[in-house]
Every structure is written in C-alpha cells, then in structure tokens.
C-alpha cells in the first residue's frame, strides 16, 4: 500500500458502524480518510449479534421506544439525545435497506424480535445472529463506491495533534512501527469501546479505549465512564474466549438456571429472565457467590425450545458452541457475565461535537447521555448509525484548508527509541484488577486500592514505543478514569453498583459525571 498521505479534508478514526456511516455522509463535502488500526472486519460492529432496534412495526410507536430507552437508563438518560436516537431510527434503517442490508424477513415483511426491557417486538436481525456483520458489509460496500473515501488499514492513531486549542490532525504508527502525522480540517473518533479493560469481555482485542484516551490527553472532556455494562450471558469455558450469547436467546424463551438447575430470576426482578442487563448480571454474580464450587457458573437453557428454529435463528451461536462440543439445543450452556459496553466516553453534543474545536466523536466512544446509566438492548448499533450520520453532517461545516503544523514532529522521536519493555504483564494485571475492584459490584475501599495500583501501572506504561505499548497506555488512562468516576459516584444506579452506597441518591447524583482538566464534577 502506498504511504499514507500527510493531509486530507476529514479524518475518521475507526471503521465500525459509526465511522463508516459518518464517512458516507462526509463524502460529498471532500476527501475522507478512514484509519483502521487493524482490519476493517476487526471491529465491535462485526461481532454484534443481537440486532438493531427501531419502531418500524405496525404494533410499535416511536414514543414507546423512547420510553423503554429512558426506563433502562435508570433516570440518567439525556432525554434530547434519546429522542434523537429513536426519531432518526426509522429513516436510518430504511437507508440501510436501500444500500443493500439484508435484514431477516418472513416473505416480504421484516421480522421483529424482542429483547430485555423492550415493551414491543422491534429488534431487526440479519442472518439470525450476525446483524452487525451484515450492516458493516453493506456500509463498507457503499463506502467503496464513493471515490472520495479512502480506507487505510493497519494505521494506528496514537495521539491527536492540536494547535491553539484546536484539533488539526492525528499522529499515527503503522504496522511496521513507522510514525507520521496527518492533518485535517476535522477529526472524528469512532474508535469503539474499552472492553479490554477487563479480563472477561465480549469485546474484540482492538477495544482498548483508544479514542477516549486520546481525547482526554488532548484536553477534551469525558463523561459517564463509571457506567460499564456487563453482559449477563457469555460462554464460560476455561480455554475458550468469552463468546457472547445474545440476549435474543432469552427473547426467544431461553431460561437462566443456577448450579442447582433451578430458575432464579423471578426472585430478583418481575421481568424475570428478560430483566434489564445490570439486574441480570448482578443476580448471576449473587448466584455464583452463593455456591462453594471452584469454578461456579450458571446455565442458559434452550433445551425446551424447537431445535430447528434455534439452529436457524442463531446459526453463528450454534456453530461456535459446537466447536466446544456444546449443542445448545440439547445441553445447558455454562455462562458468566462479561464486560460488554461502555455507556460513557468522549463528551459530545447531539451533533457529535466534542469540547475541543475540530474534534468529533460517534458511537460507543462517546458520552452523549443517550443510554443513561444502562443501555437498552440493541440500541448500540442504532447509536452508531444515528450519531455517525449526524456527526458527519455537522463536520461538513468545518471544511477548510488543513492547518499547517510546525516542522518538527514529536512522534518521530519514538521510532528510534530504546526497545520497549514488554507491556503484556502490566495489561494482564490491569485487567484482573479492574474485574476485581471496578467490575459488576464495587466498594469505596476496592476502588481506592484500584486507583492506587493503576497509578503505579501508569508509570510502567508511560513511555510507549510499539503499538501494543500505546494500547497499554490507553487502557491505563481509561481504567483510571473509570475508577475515579466510580469512586466519585457515591450511589448505585444502572450498571454502577456499590455495596457501600446501594441506593439511588437523586439529590446529589441524578447528574452526569464529567472529567476534564480539573477534578470530577456532576452536572
């Protein structure tokens, strides 16, 4: 591949649903360069099974989708952001269909499923359990038809470049360790989540919080980072990755059972197995702690459901579990919760604008407040689609000649630096620490201990040389931001649960956490 150009009109960092949708929106306005740190296919969008929510059926209404979103957010949704999400949804979905996305149908009619905390069947799926993969395929195909868009794989963005308080480009390190800088009129962070903070996660290996860490280092504000959603049902086998078992399985009628083979969710929530994710994840953790097994698990039970339907509806899940000799149609599937989704991120307005001029963000890397304290199932792909389009539209206003940097390139100093000390040991310790003290159940003392050790790990990863070093630095920064936000929020709300503050405190904390250059504030 030829050398990466030194300037473009618009830079998009990430090629999941948010990045590709923004790039398509930007193409009529100028040259768009999309930077991907690995392959385009290696994104969270590609692995999204559950579906995408939209009020498109005859039995549904946008107002009901809005209410379900607000309810799941546990009092902390930004109502304007949630309203934008559900109102823009039908048009964005129709657009995807026009661009060739093959959603599942019965005859000519779209089929709609239901997932936890939804009051109507409104979840669109593609190929049963490969919704994200199909949407990304269609968006990538559309982007490739637009000559203004160039997509550069294996270009890892390490830092934002600023001048006079404005973002004017990014520093990148390619797959061979060579550094360069790219100038642009505006930069969009669509870098996805931060699930690799935790030893148990459904996220791909690329989800290392890069965009949030870059934005914070550059001086942008971040918001709501204490709210990390743990998916209740991930395959749990000692030598297998934590493969996501979609909430749609429970939407189709799967049961949760404890190690005594008893169904248990009814005693935790009136919605039972379809309760909000935070409730189900904590209930499972309680069941795990209750038994004295060395490797406790709970089980997902589909054995009472029609075997042919399950195979057809969930082909990817069925095939993956069979690789580990588990037939989901006839055997109970061992599961535990795993880190899944970040509700917070780079603080933006409803058009994707961050608090630094020239910087935008969309998708899971952002903190718009749209999900509040707990994301409603299948609103994540929708968020990337809706706010990616909005950010792209607003970024057009930024078009001007890219700013010229000073001649010196601070990134170049790294390329000839000393050989990096292996960072993997520090990352592994960080992941275990985050799972233990900044995970599903938290305490003030545990958070304080985590912050202390994270500070020490920060010294170990503060001088990156390789791509993996940069990921380690990003994980440490984001881990510290999550822990600090969690310590400051002295209440329990949504996905943030503290045993020392088990109740809501609306008077003090029915607000969004914000971290900028100063200490944490709530507003």
N, C-alpha and C positions, 0 to 999 in steps of 0.2 A: 504494500500500500504506500502511495506517495506520502511525503512528510505532511504533517498537519499544518494547515495554513495558519499564519500568525494573526489574522483578523477575520471577522465576519460581522454581519449585521446583528444576529441574535444567536446566543448560546443557550442550548438546552442540555442540562446535565441529567442523564437518565433516559431510558427508552422503554419504560413501562407505559401503562395506560395514560398517565398524566403527561409524561414527556412527549409521547407520540401525538397525543391529541393537541397539545399546545403547538408542536411543530407544524402540524397540518394547518392550524389556524394562522400561524405566522407566515406561512409560505407566500401568500400573495403580497406581503409587505416587504420582502427582502430575502437575503441569504440566511439560511438557518443551519447551524451546525449542531448536531446531536452527538454528545460524547457519552460513551458507554464504557464502564471500567472493565467489563469482560464481554461476553457475547450478548447480543440483544435478547436471546432466549433466556438468559440467566437473570430474571427479574421476579419480584414477588407476584406481578400480574400473571406471569406464566404459570405459577403454581396455584393460583386462586381457583378453588374448586366450586365453592358454594353457589355463586350466582351473582346477579346484579338486580337490585330492587328498583321498581318503577310502578307507579299507579297507572297501568295501561289496560287492565281487565275491566269488563263491564261491571263487576261487583266491587270495584275499588274506587277510591277517591283520593286526590292529592292531599286533602285535609287529613285523611286517616293515616296516610304515610307520614305526614308531618307529626301527627300526634304520637305515633309509635316511636318515631325518632326522638322526640322530646322526652317521652316516658323512659326510654332506655338510657338517655343521657343523665338521668338522676338529678334533675334540677339545674344542670350546668351547661346545657346547650346554648349556643348563641342563636336565638330564635330567627334572626335575619339570615344567618348562614344556613340553618336547617331549611328555611323557607325557599331559599335559592336552590338548594340541593334537590328538593322534591318537585319544585315547579319546573326546573330545567330538565328534569329526568326524562319525561316522555319524548321531548324533541331530540335529545342526545341519543336515546335508544333508536328512534326512527332513523336517525342519521347513520348509526352503526349498521342497521339493516340495509340501508341504501348502499352502503360501502361493502356489502357482501358478508356481514356477520351472520352465521347460520345458527340461530337460536333454535332450541328444540320446539317441535310443533306436533300437534295431532291433526293430521290432514294439513289444512292451510292455516289453522289457528295456532297462535302461540300458546304454549303451555306455561302455567304459573305454579310454582311450588310455594311452600310456607316454611319459614324457619323461626327460631326462637324469638319471642316478643313481638312478632308481627300479628296484626289482627285480621289480615286478609292474605290470600294466596297472591303474591305479587313478585315472586322471585323467578327471573328468567335464567335458564341454564342453557348450556351448549354442550353437545356430546355427553350429556348426563352430568359428568363431574369435571369437565375441562373448560369451564366458562372463560376463565382468564386467558387461557392459551388461545382460544378461538378469537376472542376480542383482540388480543395482541396480534394475531396473524392478520386479521382484517385491517387493523390500523397500520401495521408495518407495510402491508401490500399497498394501501392507499398512499402512505408517505413515499414509497419508492416510485410512485407515478409522478411525483412533484419534483422537477429538476432543481428547485431552489433548496431542497433539503438534502444535506449530506450527513450520513450516519457513520461515525468513526468508533469502531470497537477497540477495546484494549487501550483506551486513553483514560487514565485515572486522574480525576481532578483533585488536586491536593489542597489548594487554597484559593480564595477569592483575591483578586487584585483590586485595591481601592486607591483612589486619588481624590484629595479634597473632600473626603467623606462620601464618595460615590463609588459604586462598584463599576469597574471598567473592563473586567475580564477575569480569567482564571489561569492559575498555574497548573500544569499537567505533567504527569510522569507516564511514559508509555510502557509497554510490556517489556522493553529491554532496559528500563531504568533511565532513559534519557529524559531530561526536563525541558520544558518550553512554556511559553506564555501565549495565550490567545486573547486578543482584545475584541470587545463587542459593545454595542450600544446598550444592551441589557442582557442579564443572565437569569435563567430560570433554573431553580433547584427542583428536580423531580427525582430525587435520589432514593425514595422509598423509606423503609423503616429501619429499626435498630434491634431486631430480634436477636442478633448475635451477641447482645449484652448478656444473654442467659444461656446456661449450659443446656437447658431443654427449650428448644424453639422449633416452630414450624417454618421459620423463615429460611430462605436460601443463604448461602455463605456470604453473599455480597451485601447483606443487610447490616451494615456496620455503622449506621448513623452518620455517614459522611457529610450529608448536606447540612444537618443540624450543627455538627461540629464546625464546619467551615463557616457557616453564617455567624455562629457565636464568636469564633475567633476574630472575625472581621468587624464585630461590634453590633450585629443585628440582635434584636430581642427574640427570645424563645418563650414558649407558653405551654402550660398544662402538661409538662413532661412527667409528672408523677403518675399519670393515668396510662398504664400499660395494660393492655388486655391480654389475658391468658386464656387461650382456647381450651375448653374443658376436655376435649377428646383428641388426643394424639396417640398414635400407636406406640406402645411401650414394650420394647424388647431390648435386651441388653446390647446386642450388637447391630441394632438397626437404627437408622435416623428417625427422628421424631416426626413421622409422616402424619399429616393432618387427616383426620377422619371427619369429613364435613358435617356441619350442623344439619344439613339437609337429610342426613341419615335419620336423625331424630324427628325431622319434619315428616319423614315417610313412615314413622312409627317405631323406630328402634327404641329399646329400653336401656336405661342405665341400671346396673346391678353391682352390689358390693361383693366382697370376697365370700360372704355367706350366701351369695346368689340371690339376695333379696333386693327388690326395687326400693330405692331410698329417697328419691327426690321429693315425694309428696310431703315429707315431714319438714322440708326446707322452704318450699315455695308452692303457692296454689297452682302455678302453671306446670309444676312437675318437671318432667324431662325437657320441656321447652321454656323453662325459666330463662331470664337474661344470663348471659355468659358469665358475668362476675359471680352471680349467685351459684351457678352450677360448678364453677371452678373451685370456689371455697367449700361447697358441700362435698365435693370429691376429696379435697385435701383433708377435711374433717374425717371422712370415712377411712382414708389412708392412715391417719394418725391413730385411729381407734383400734386398729388391729395390730398384732405383735408379729407380723411377718417380716422377714428380712427384705424382701422386695415387694411391698404391698402394691396392689393395683385395684382398679375397679374394671368393670367389663361393659362393653357395648354389645347388646343382644339383638340380632336381627333374625334369629332362627325361626321366629313365628311368622315372618313376612314371606311373600311369594318369591321363591328362588329365582325364577326367570325375570321377574320385574327388577329385583335388586341387581342382578347381573347387567341388565340392560340400562338401568338408571344410573349405576355407579361403576362403569367399566374400568376406570382407572384405579379406583379404590380396590375393587375386587382383584384386579390383576396384581397390584402392588402387594396386597396382603397374601396372595397365593405364592408370591416369591419367597415369603417367610413361612410357607406351609400352613397358613391360616385361611380356611374357607369361611368367609363372613356369612354365608348363607346357612351354615350348619354348626359353626363354633362361636363361642363367645370371644370377643376381641379384647385383649388386655390394653388398657389405656391409662394415661395420666394427663394432667394439664401441661401445657407448654406455652411459652411466650409467643404471642401471635401478632399483635398490632399495637402501634403507638398512637394514642388519641392526640397527643401534643406534638409540637415541633416548632419550626420557624414561624414566628408570629406574623400573620398576614391579614390584609383586609379581604373583602369579598371578591376582589379582582386579582388576588394573588400578590399584591404589593407588600414586600417586607418593610421593615422600618429603616432600611438603608436605601437611599435612592439608587436606581438601576438594578436592584435585586428583587426577584420574584421567586415564588415557590408554589408548588401544587402537589396534591396527592398526600401520601402518608407522611411525607417530610414536614408537613405544615401543622400549625396550630390555629385553625380558623375558629375553633369552638363548635364546629358543626356536630361533633359527636358527643360533646359534653364530657361526662366522666366515664362513659361506657358506650362504645359504638354499637348501633343496631346492626344485626347480621345483614350482610350483602349490601351495606351502604359504602363499603370501601372502594370497590371498583367504580361505583357511581360517583364517589367524591373525586377520584382521579379524572374521570371523564368530564364532569361538570366544571370543576375548577381548573382543569387543564385548559379547556376551551376558553374560559373567562380570562385566565392569565394571559394566554396567547393573544386574545383580542386587545387587552389593555397594553401589552408590551409593544404593540404596533406604534403607540404614541411616542415611544422612546427613540424611534429611528432617527439617527443622525450619524455622522462620520464617527467611527470608533475613536475613543480618546487615545492619544499617543502617550505611551509610558516614557519614563526616564530610561536612558540607555542601559543602565545596569539591571541585571536580572537576578534577584536574590535567590531564586530557586537553583540557579546554576551551581552555586557553591556546594549543594548537596551531592551532585553527581560524582565528584571526585573525593568525597569524604571517606572516613575510615569505614571498614567493613562493619555492618550493623550487628549488634548483639542479637541473637535470636529472640524474637518477641513473643513467640507462641506460649511460653511458660507464663508470662505476665497476663496474656489474654485468657488463658485457661483459669488462672487464679481469679481474675476479674469476673469471669462468667459464673464460677462457683459461688463467689462472694455475693454477686447480685442475686442469684437464685435463692441463697440462704437468707439474706438480710433485706433485700429490696425487691422481693418477689410478691407472691399472692397474698401472704399475710406478713405484716410489718409491725415493728415496735420502735419506739424512740431510741432505746439503747442500741438495738441492732443497726438502725440507720446511722447513728453516731459512729459506731465501730466501722461500718462500711465506708463512711466518708473519710475517716482517718486513714484506712488502708488504701482507699482509692487515691488519696493524696500522695501516698508513698509510691504507688504504682505509676502515678503521673511523672515522678522523677525518672522512672525506668524507661518510659516511652517518649520522653520529651524531645529527643533528637532523632527524628526519623530519617532513614536513608532509602529503604526499599518500600515497595507498595504495601507489603504486609505491615511494616513499621507504621506507615501512615494510618492503616486501619486500626492498629493498636492505639495510636494516639487519639484517633476519633472515638473509639469505644471508651477510653478512659474519660475523655471530656464529657461525653454524653451520659456515661454512667454516673459521674459526679453530679451532673445537672438533674438527673432523675432522682438520685438520693437526696440532694439538697431540697428539691421541690417536695419530696415525700415527707421529709422531716419538718418542713415549714407548715405543711397542711395538717394541723392537729385536729383531725376528724376522720371519719370514714365516709367515703362517697364513691359509688360506682366501682371501678376497678381498683381504687385505692382503699385498702382496708388496714386499719391499725388497731391492734388489740387494746392498746392503752387509750385510744380515743374511738370507741366502737360506734358512736352515733354521729349523725349529722350535726354540724354547727352552722346553721344558715346565717346567723347574725355576723359571724366573722369570715366564713369561708364559702358562702354561695357566690363565689367570685373566681376569676381565672388567675392562676399563678403566672407571673411574668418575671423573667430574669434577663437583665441587660448588663450594662457595665456595673451597675450598683447591686445591692443585695436584693433578694426576692421581695416582690410586692404582690398584693392581691387587688385586682380591680375588675 
